[in-house]
Amino acid sequence: MIKADLKLINGQIYNTFTQSFSKKEVAIVDGNFFQIADELPNDFYFENIVDLNGAYVIPGLIDSHMHIESSMATPTNFSQAAIAFGTTTIIADAHEIANTNGLQGLKDFMNQPSLIDTFFAIPSSVPSTTPELETTGGHIGLKEVRELLTDPRIICLGEAMNFNGITSEPDSLIRQIIALCQQQRPRMPLEGHVPAISGEDLAKFMYAGISSDHTQQTPASIQEKIENGMFIQLQKKSIDQDNIAAIVANRFFDYAALVTDDTMADDLRHGQLNMIIKLAVACGLPIQWAIYMATYTPARRMHLADRGMIAPGRIADFVILDDLDQFSIQNVYKRGVPVDQLAIPPHKGFDKSYYHSIHVPERSAADFQVRLSANVNQVTANVIQISTKGTFTKAVKKRLPVHHGLVDWQSAGLALLAVQERYGKSGQMTLALVAGAIKQPGAIATTWAHDHHNLMVMGTDPEAMAIAYRQIAAQQGGYLVVKDDRVLANVPLPIAGIISDEPIACLGEKLQAVRKAMQQLGYENSNEIMSLSTLSLLVSPAIKVSDKGIFDVKSQRQIPLLEETGEP
């Protein structure tokens, strides 16, 4: 007699290898699937029997490229929200906490308890470029990578971003990190950040060892990258009818996975990877293949042979769906235990030092002006043009008037962007001008600024910018919006300036208020939060800002704010 934990009957069970459902009975022993059959034999003793009444059963969802910090939540609070939506395994690239707090920050983050199985990537780009281009609180070099490679929770190299370092500098730190990983863990996946890169540049990325990309895709980029052997991770901004049609027409199901990359706290109240599945299906991906690309494909990519399918010997993580077409979740099981019976063990959270990480000089409205020492009446400015969809920007030039030594950027409908070094190292602040951003009087401030997470303020009113700056510094980080002299919405992020310890429901409500306040100021983007926060991401095309200057992303050449002056 075999003693089993659980028996599932009258369910439509997903078969990974036929991508189809059929009525089966399932036996679970010691948290693993034991047998799947039309009818289980009589030599079992079952402690529990669940009658599914025709419901559908699929493997637990696996998110193979994501950043917990993008939810602005602790790993514990994130897991409690995500598991309810069917996600039972994640591979987290925690390079945000590594940028703010280095190796120790990453270790403390990894040690937080979680309801879901959390594997980690080695943060390959801390900083995302070099210390000469941006200031961070931490640094991950060869010594740190060597130590992380000994941790069994580390299963891949996180997204390698440094374009010049990968393609043109054989002795760069990122190339040395890649070589060390290939030497120590030769089968370990090496993840990439390969936006709008093709031809010879793509070949250089892949020749260096990078074998995946999760950035914004087109049908042409999907075709080129997969045909060259690159694995594609499709996040929300890459999921549209054209891209899904390219996947289906070429039967690229084995060479792509569905991922979240970033899930904001307000979105996490309503879904996680399940929402990506539903979007892909709405764009034309057959549901059986969507399940395949959110379970088996990511498991195989990450060499997680113990999960991703309902089969003997695999971990009994599974999701019960009332309605397949609507992907309506009835219940989620982790290792054969229903989610409502899971509990987080007592834990101490983060050390007090994480709550005191913002060290910036005082600033007044006078600091948020563009001044000229020369007696001129016009100036040409290099301006960052943002788009209404995605995070890409482009460089444009604007001719601006100068009055009494002050550049009049307001009359041109521009916003001023300031990036202040926050780690108490240099105190340096860079000013930039942005087009297509906020249009009403006010300001937005945040320390959730990819990837260096320095203090960033954008505004159309210097007085409002000063108020926002002082408030964000006083509360040790966050995301807030100021209109006139009043804070309209505020999300404190006191842990390393990027994380809150509030539950997702509360955190998400506050972030939603910030998003709406940004819209009130005229910010237009499909994801306002991410659009603003990646204006500081020096590896995302095409022109971005750090505390050390304005930079062309591809060449990493510094761009002056002002180019030339007019006659006095």
C-alpha positions in Angstrom: 0.0 0.0 0.0 1.4 3.4 -1.1 0.6 6.2 1.3 -0.1 9.4 -0.7 -0.7 13.0 0.3 -3.3 13.8 -2.2 -5.4 12.4 -5.0 -6.9 14.6 -7.8 -10.0 13.2 -9.6 -12.3 14.4 -12.4 -9.8 16.9 -13.6 -8.6 17.9 -17.1 -4.8 17.6 -16.7 -2.4 19.4 -18.9 0.2 17.3 -20.7 3.3 19.2 -21.5 4.4 17.0 -24.4 1.2 17.0 -26.3 0.2 20.5 -25.2 -3.3 19.1 -24.5 -5.7 18.3 -21.7 -7.3 15.0 -20.9 -9.2 13.6 -18.0 -6.8 11.9 -15.6 -6.3 11.0 -11.9 -3.2 12.3 -10.2 -1.4 10.9 -7.1 0.9 13.2 -5.1 3.5 11.7 -2.6 5.8 13.8 -0.4 5.1 16.9 -2.3 5.9 15.4 -5.7 3.7 14.0 -8.5 3.8 10.3 -8.3 1.5 9.0 -11.0 -0.9 10.4 -13.6 -3.3 7.8 -15.0 -6.8 7.3 -16.5 -7.5 5.5 -13.2 -5.1 5.1 -10.4 -4.5 1.6 -9.0 -6.0 0.4 -5.8 -2.7 0.1 -3.8 -2.8 3.7 -2.7 -3.9 5.1 0.6 -4.9 8.8 0.2 -5.0 11.2 3.1 -7.0 13.7 0.9 -9.0 13.4 -2.2 -10.0 16.5 -4.2 -12.8 16.2 -6.8 -12.0 18.8 -9.4 -15.5 18.6 -11.1 -14.0 19.0 -14.6 -11.6 21.9 -13.7 -8.3 22.3 -15.5 -5.0 21.6 -13.9 -1.7 23.1 -15.2 1.8 23.2 -13.8 2.7 26.1 -11.4 3.8 29.2 -13.4 7.6 29.9 -13.7 8.7 33.5 -14.2 12.2 33.2 -15.6 13.1 36.8 -15.8 11.8 39.3 -13.2 12.9 41.8 -10.6 11.2 41.6 -7.2 12.3 45.2 -6.4 10.1 46.4 -9.3 7.1 45.7 -7.1 8.8 47.9 -4.5 8.0 45.1 -2.0 10.0 42.8 0.1 10.5 39.2 -1.2 8.1 38.0 1.5 5.3 40.3 0.6 5.9 39.8 -3.1 5.6 36.1 -2.7 2.3 36.3 -0.8 0.8 38.3 -3.7 2.3 36.3 -6.6 1.5 32.8 -5.5 -2.2 33.6 -5.4 -2.0 34.2 -9.2 -0.4 30.9 -9.9 3.3 31.8 -9.8 5.2 29.1 -7.8 8.8 29.7 -9.1 10.7 32.8 -10.0 14.2 33.6 -11.1 14.9 37.0 -9.7 17.6 39.3 -10.9 18.0 41.5 -7.8 20.4 43.9 -9.3 18.5 46.9 -7.8 19.3 46.0 -4.2 22.8 45.2 -5.3 23.2 48.6 -6.8 22.1 50.3 -3.6 23.7 47.9 -1.0 26.2 45.7 -2.8 26.8 42.0 -2.1 25.6 42.2 1.5 22.4 43.8 0.3 21.9 41.0 -2.2 22.6 38.3 0.5 20.1 39.9 3.0 17.5 40.1 0.2 18.0 36.5 -0.8 17.6 35.4 2.9 14.1 36.9 3.2 11.5 34.1 3.5 9.2 33.4 0.6 6.1 31.3 -0.1 7.4 30.5 -3.6 10.7 29.0 -4.8 13.0 31.8 -5.5 16.2 31.4 -7.5 18.5 34.2 -8.2 20.7 35.6 -11.0 24.1 37.0 -10.4 23.8 40.8 -10.9 26.1 41.2 -13.8 26.0 45.0 -14.1 26.4 46.7 -10.8 26.8 49.4 -11.9 25.0 49.0 -15.2 27.8 50.7 -17.0 31.0 51.9 -15.1 31.7 53.9 -12.0 32.9 56.7 -14.3 29.4 57.1 -15.7 27.2 56.6 -12.6 27.5 56.4 -8.8 26.0 53.4 -7.0 26.0 52.2 -3.4 27.4 48.8 -4.3 29.7 47.1 -6.8 29.7 43.5 -8.0 33.1 42.5 -9.3 35.0 39.3 -9.8 35.4 38.6 -6.1 31.7 38.9 -5.5 30.8 36.8 -8.5 33.1 34.1 -7.4 31.4 33.9 -4.0 27.9 34.0 -5.5 28.8 31.1 -7.9 29.1 28.8 -4.8 25.4 29.5 -3.8 23.0 26.8 -5.1 20.2 29.5 -5.3 22.2 31.2 -8.0 21.2 29.6 -11.4 22.1 32.1 -14.1 24.0 35.3 -14.8 21.7 38.3 -14.7 21.1 40.5 -17.7 24.4 41.7 -19.1 23.8 45.3 -20.2 27.1 47.1 -20.9 27.0 47.3 -24.7 30.5 48.7 -25.2 32.0 46.4 -22.5 30.5 43.3 -24.2 31.1 44.2 -27.9 34.2 46.3 -27.9 36.3 45.9 -24.7 37.7 42.3 -24.3 39.2 43.2 -20.9 36.1 44.9 -19.5 34.6 43.7 -16.2 31.5 42.3 -17.8 33.6 40.2 -20.2 35.7 39.0 -17.2 32.5 38.1 -15.3 31.2 36.1 -18.3 34.5 34.3 -18.6 34.5 33.4 -14.9 30.9 32.1 -15.1 31.8 30.0 -18.2 34.7 28.5 -16.3 33.1 27.8 -13.0 29.5 26.9 -14.2 29.8 26.1 -17.9 26.1 25.1 -18.3 24.7 28.2 -16.5 22.5 30.4 -18.7 23.9 33.9 -19.4 21.1 36.4 -19.7 21.3 39.5 -21.8 19.8 43.0 -22.2 20.0 43.3 -26.0 17.6 46.2 -27.0 17.4 47.1 -30.7 20.6 45.3 -31.5 21.1 43.3 -34.7 23.6 42.2 -37.3 27.2 42.3 -36.3 26.4 43.8 -32.9 24.1 40.9 -32.1 26.7 38.5 -33.2 29.2 40.1 -30.8 26.8 39.8 -27.9 26.3 36.1 -28.7 29.9 35.4 -29.4 30.7 36.7 -25.9 28.3 34.1 -24.5 25.0 36.0 -24.0 22.1 33.7 -25.1 18.9 35.4 -24.2 17.1 38.7 -24.5 14.0 40.1 -22.7 13.9 43.7 -24.1 11.3 45.2 -26.5 10.9 43.1 -29.6 9.6 43.3 -33.2 8.8 40.5 -35.5 12.1 41.1 -37.3 14.1 41.0 -34.1 12.3 37.9 -32.9 13.1 36.1 -36.1 16.7 37.2 -36.3 17.5 36.5 -32.6 15.9 33.1 -32.5 17.3 32.0 -35.9 20.8 32.9 -34.4 20.1 30.8 -31.4 19.1 33.4 -28.9 16.3 32.6 -26.4 13.6 35.3 -26.2 11.7 36.2 -23.0 8.5 38.1 -24.0 7.4 40.7 -21.5 4.3 42.9 -21.7 5.7 45.6 -24.0 6.7 42.9 -26.5 3.4 41.2 -26.6 1.2 42.4 -29.5 -0.5 40.7 -32.4 2.4 41.1 -34.8 5.0 39.6 -32.4 2.7 36.8 -31.4 2.0 36.1 -35.0 5.7 35.7 -35.6 6.0 33.2 -32.8 3.0 31.2 -34.0 3.9 31.2 -37.7 7.4 30.1 -37.1 6.4 27.7 -34.2 9.0 29.4 -32.0 7.3 28.0 -28.9 10.4 26.1 -27.7 12.6 29.2 -28.0 10.6 31.8 -26.1 9.1 32.2 -22.7 6.5 34.6 -21.2 8.0 36.7 -18.4 6.9 39.7 -16.3 10.3 41.5 -16.0 8.7 44.2 -13.9 5.4 44.1 -12.1 4.4 47.4 -10.3 2.8 47.1 -6.9 -0.5 48.5 -8.2 -0.6 45.9 -11.0 0.4 43.1 -8.6 -2.9 43.6 -6.7 -4.6 42.1 -9.8 -2.1 39.6 -11.3 1.4 38.6 -12.1 2.6 36.2 -14.8 -1.1 35.1 -15.3 -1.8 38.5 -16.7 1.0 38.1 -19.3 -0.5 34.7 -20.3 -4.0 36.3 -20.7 -2.5 39.2 -22.8 -0.6 36.8 -25.1 -3.7 34.7 -25.6 -5.7 37.8 -26.4 -3.1 38.6 -29.0 -3.4 35.2 -30.7 -1.2 32.8 -28.8 -3.1 29.5 -28.4 -3.7 28.8 -24.7 -2.0 25.4 -24.7 1.2 27.0 -26.0 0.9 30.0 -23.6 0.9 27.5 -20.7 3.9 25.7 -22.3 5.8 29.0 -22.5 5.1 29.9 -18.9 5.9 26.5 -17.4 8.0 24.1 -19.3 10.0 26.4 -21.6 11.3 28.6 -18.7 12.1 25.5 -16.6 14.1 24.0 -19.4 15.9 27.3 -20.1 17.0 27.5 -16.4 17.8 23.8 -16.1 15.1 23.2 -13.5 14.3 19.7 -14.5 12.3 19.1 -11.3 9.4 21.3 -12.3 7.4 22.8 -15.1 5.3 19.8 -15.9 2.8 17.4 -14.3 4.8 14.2 -14.5 6.1 11.6 -12.1 8.9 12.8 -9.8 8.3 16.5 -10.5 7.5 19.0 -7.8 3.7 19.1 -7.2 3.2 22.8 -7.9 0.0 23.3 -9.8 -2.8 25.7 -10.6 -6.5 24.8 -10.8 -8.4 26.8 -13.4 -12.2 27.1 -13.4 -12.2 28.4 -16.9 -9.5 27.8 -19.4 -10.3 30.6 -21.9 -10.5 33.2 -19.1 -7.6 31.7 -17.2 -9.8 31.9 -14.1 -7.8 30.6 -11.1 -9.7 28.4 -8.5 -6.8 27.4 -6.4 -3.0 27.1 -6.3 -1.0 24.3 -4.7 2.7 24.5 -3.7 4.3 21.1 -3.3 0.9 19.6 -2.9 -0.3 22.0 -0.3 -3.1 24.6 -1.0 -1.9 28.2 -0.9 -4.3 29.1 2.0 -2.5 26.6 4.2 0.9 28.0 3.6 2.5 30.4 6.2 5.6 32.6 6.3 7.8 31.7 9.2 8.7 34.5 11.7 11.5 36.7 10.4 13.3 39.9 11.4 13.3 41.6 8.0 16.0 44.1 7.1 18.6 45.7 9.4 18.0 49.2 10.6 20.9 50.5 8.4 18.7 49.9 5.3 16.3 52.6 6.6 19.0 55.3 6.6 20.5 55.2 3.1 19.7 58.6 1.6 22.6 61.1 2.1 22.1 64.2 0.0 22.9 68.0 0.4 20.2 70.5 1.0 18.8 72.0 -2.2 16.6 75.1 -2.8 14.6 76.3 -5.8 17.6 78.2 -7.0 19.4 74.9 -7.6 16.7 73.8 -10.1 17.5 76.5 -12.7 19.8 76.3 -15.8 22.2 79.2 -15.5 24.7 80.7 -17.9 27.7 82.9 -17.0 27.9 84.3 -20.6 25.9 87.3 -21.6 23.8 85.8 -24.3 20.2 85.7 -25.4 19.8 82.3 -26.9 21.2 78.8 -26.4 20.9 75.4 -28.0 20.0 72.6 -25.6 20.3 68.8 -26.0 16.9 67.6 -24.9 15.6 64.1 -24.0 12.4 63.3 -25.9 10.3 60.6 -24.2 7.7 58.6 -25.9 4.1 57.7 -25.0 4.9 53.9 -25.1 7.9 52.1 -23.7 11.1 53.4 -22.2 13.1 54.4 -25.2 14.0 58.0 -25.7 15.7 60.1 -28.4 17.9 63.1 -28.5 16.5 66.3 -29.9 17.8 69.9 -30.0 15.9 72.9 -28.9 16.8 76.6 -29.3 15.9 78.3 -26.0 15.8 82.0 -25.0 18.0 83.2 -22.1 16.8 86.0 -19.7 19.2 87.5 -17.2 21.5 84.5 -17.3 18.7 81.9 -16.8 17.7 79.5 -19.6 14.0 79.8 -20.2 13.1 76.1 -20.7 9.6 76.6 -19.3 8.4 78.6 -22.2 9.3 75.8 -24.6 7.1 73.4 -22.7 10.1 71.4 -21.3 10.6 69.9 -17.9 13.8 70.0 -15.9 15.3 66.7 -14.7 17.8 66.7 -11.8 19.7 63.6 -10.7 21.4 64.0 -7.3 24.0 61.5 -6.0 22.5 60.0 -2.9 25.2 57.8 -1.4 27.1 60.6 0.3 30.1 60.1 -2.0 30.3 63.2 -4.2 27.2 65.3 -3.7 27.1 65.8 -7.5 23.9 66.7 -9.3 23.3 66.7 -13.1 20.6 68.8 -14.8 18.9 67.7 -18.0 15.9 68.9 -20.1 13.0 66.6 -21.1 10.3 67.0 -23.8 7.0 65.1 -23.7 7.0 64.8 -19.9 4.9 66.7 -17.4 3.0 69.8 -18.7 1.3 71.3 -15.6 3.1 73.1 -12.7 4.5 70.6 -10.3 7.2 68.0 -9.7 7.9 64.3 -9.3 10.6 62.9 -7.1 11.9 59.4 -6.6 14.8 57.3 -5.4 13.5 54.4 -7.5 15.6 55.4 -10.4 17.1 52.5 -12.5 19.7 51.3 -12.0 21.8 53.5 -9.9 18.8 54.7 -7.8 20.1 58.1 -7.1 17.6 60.8 -6.1 15.8 62.1 -9.2 13.5 65.1 -9.5 11.5 66.2 -12.6 9.5 69.3 -12.7 8.2 72.4 -14.4 8.3 74.6 -11.3 11.6 75.0 -9.3 9.8 75.7 -6.1 7.8 72.5 -6.4 11.0 70.6 -7.3 12.6 71.8 -4.1 9.6 70.7 -2.0 9.6 67.3 -3.7 13.4 67.0 -3.2 13.3 67.8 0.5 10.3 65.5 1.2 11.9 62.5 -0.6 15.1 63.0 1.3 13.4 63.4 4.7 11.5 60.2 4.3 14.5 58.2 3.1 13.2 57.4 -0.3 10.1 56.9 -2.3 8.0 58.1 -5.2 5.9 61.3 -4.8 4.2 64.0 -6.8 4.0 67.7 -5.8 1.5 70.2 -7.4 2.2 73.8 -6.4 3.3 73.5 -2.8 1.3 70.4 -1.9 2.2 66.6 -2.0 -0.6 65.0 -4.0 0.5 61.4 -3.7 3.4 59.6 -1.9 4.8 56.1 -1.7 7.5 56.0 1.0 10.3 53.4 0.2 12.4 53.5 3.3 14.3 50.2 2.7 17.4 51.2 0.7 15.3 53.9 -0.9 13.6 51.3 -3.2 11.5 49.0 -1.1 8.5 49.2 1.2 7.6 46.7 4.0 3.9 47.5 3.6 1.6 44.8 2.2 1.0 44.8 -1.5 -2.6 46.0 -1.1 -1.6 49.1 0.7 1.5 49.7 -1.3 -0.3 49.2 -4.6 -3.0 51.7 -3.6 -0.5 54.4 -2.8 1.4 53.7 -6.1 -1.8 54.0 -8.0 -2.4 57.4 -6.5 1.1 58.4 -7.6 0.4 57.2 -11.1 -2.9 59.2 -11.3 -1.1 62.3 -9.9 1.5 62.0 -12.6 -1.3 61.9 -15.2 -2.8 65.0 -13.6 0.5 66.8 -14.3 0.3 65.7 -17.9 2.6 62.7 -18.0 1.6 60.5 -20.9 3.0 57.0 -21.2 1.8 53.4 -21.2 3.7 53.0 -17.9 4.3 56.4 -16.3 6.3 55.0 -13.4 8.7 52.9 -15.5 9.0 55.7 -18.1 10.3 58.2 -15.6 12.3 55.8 -13.6 14.3 54.6 -16.6 15.3 58.1 -17.7 18.3 57.3 -15.5 19.0 53.8 -17.0 22.2 54.3 -19.0 21.7 51.0 -21.0 18.3 51.7 -22.4 18.2 53.6 -25.7 18.9 56.2 -26.6 19.8 59.1 -24.3 19.7 58.9 -20.5 21.0 60.7 -17.3 23.0 59.8 -14.2 24.4 61.9 -11.4 27.5 62.3 -13.6 26.0 63.6 -16.7 23.8 63.0 -19.8 25.0 60.1 -22.0 24.4 58.6 -25.4 23.6 55.0 -24.5 25.2 53.2 -27.4 28.5 55.1 -27.4 28.5 56.0 -23.7 29.6 59.4 -24.9 28.8 62.3 -22.5 26.4 64.9 -24.1 26.5 68.5 -22.9 23.2 70.0 -21.7 24.0 73.2 -23.7 25.8 73.2 -27.0 26.2 76.7 -28.2 25.2 80.3 -27.4 23.6 83.0 -29.4 24.9 86.6 -29.8 24.4 89.0 -26.9 
